[in-house]
Amino acid sequence: MAEMDAVVKEGEDHLIAYESKLGRITKAGDVYLSTLLVQGTRSVMIGADNRMNSLSRWVCSLISRRGYWCAVVAIAAKNARLCWA
């Protein structure tokens, strides 16, 4: 199991569990992938005002709470986690 890209954690009962780590969206990451995630997020946010499903309501509330660009990065990170899973 040495070839797995995982972090080994030992619990209190000394069982070993493998947990993969997902990093942040940064400038040091893959520029093309982060650009695609941000552009996809912006396209979702354009139509969020006209829809009333739970995701659109969450997007609108996030924009009002945190601001436009912070919401863009937050939703892009959420989409990256969904793609990774």
C-alpha positions as CSV (number, residue, x, y, z in Angstrom):
1,M,0.0,0.0,0.0
2,A,3.0,2.3,-0.3
3,E,1.9,3.4,-3.7
4,M,-1.3,5.0,-2.4
5,D,-1.4,8.8,-2.2
6,A,-2.8,8.9,1.3
7,V,-2.1,10.0,4.8
8,V,-1.9,7.4,7.5
9,K,-3.7,8.1,10.7
10,E,-3.6,6.1,13.9
11,G,-6.7,6.2,16.1
12,E,-6.9,5.7,19.9
13,D,-7.4,2.0,19.4
14,H,-4.4,1.9,17.1
15,L,-6.3,1.1,13.9
16,I,-4.8,2.5,10.8
17,A,-7.1,4.4,8.4
18,Y,-6.2,5.8,5.0
19,E,-7.5,9.3,4.2
20,S,-6.7,11.2,1.1
21,K,-6.2,14.9,1.3
22,L,-7.8,17.5,-1.0
23,G,-6.0,20.8,-1.2
24,R,-7.2,24.3,-1.7
25,I,-7.8,26.1,-5.0
26,T,-4.5,28.1,-5.2
27,K,-2.4,29.9,-7.8
28,A,0.2,27.2,-7.4
29,G,-2.3,24.5,-8.5
30,D,-3.4,23.5,-12.0
31,V,-4.3,26.8,-13.7
32,Y,-6.5,25.2,-16.4
33,L,-8.5,23.1,-13.9
34,S,-9.1,26.0,-11.6
35,T,-10.1,28.2,-14.5
36,L,-12.6,25.6,-15.6
37,L,-14.0,25.3,-12.1
38,V,-14.3,29.1,-11.7
39,Q,-16.0,29.6,-15.1
40,G,-18.4,26.7,-14.4
41,T,-19.3,28.3,-11.1
42,R,-19.8,31.7,-12.7
43,S,-22.2,30.2,-15.2
44,V,-24.2,28.5,-12.3
45,M,-24.3,31.9,-10.5
46,I,-25.7,33.7,-13.5
47,G,-28.9,31.7,-13.5
48,A,-29.2,31.3,-9.7
49,D,-31.5,34.4,-9.3
50,N,-34.2,33.0,-11.6
51,R,-34.4,29.5,-10.0
52,M,-35.9,28.5,-6.6
53,N,-34.3,25.1,-6.0
54,S,-32.2,24.6,-2.9
55,L,-28.8,25.0,-4.6
56,S,-29.8,28.3,-6.1
57,R,-31.2,29.6,-2.8
58,W,-27.9,28.6,-1.1
59,V,-25.9,30.3,-3.9
60,C,-27.9,33.6,-3.5
61,S,-27.5,33.5,0.3
62,L,-23.8,32.9,0.0
63,I,-23.4,35.8,-2.4
64,S,-25.3,38.1,0.0
65,R,-23.3,36.9,3.0
66,R,-19.7,36.7,1.6
67,G,-19.6,38.7,-1.6
68,Y,-19.5,37.6,-5.3
69,W,-15.8,36.5,-5.7
70,C,-15.6,34.8,-2.3
71,A,-18.8,32.9,-3.2
72,V,-17.3,32.0,-6.6
73,V,-14.2,30.4,-5.0
74,A,-16.3,28.7,-2.3
75,I,-18.6,27.1,-4.9
76,A,-15.7,26.1,-7.1
77,A,-14.0,24.4,-4.2
78,K,-17.3,22.6,-3.4
79,N,-17.5,21.5,-7.1
80,A,-13.9,20.2,-6.9
81,R,-14.7,18.2,-3.8
82,L,-17.8,16.7,-5.6
83,C,-15.7,15.8,-8.6
84,W,-13.0,14.3,-6.4
85,A,-15.4,12.1,-4.5
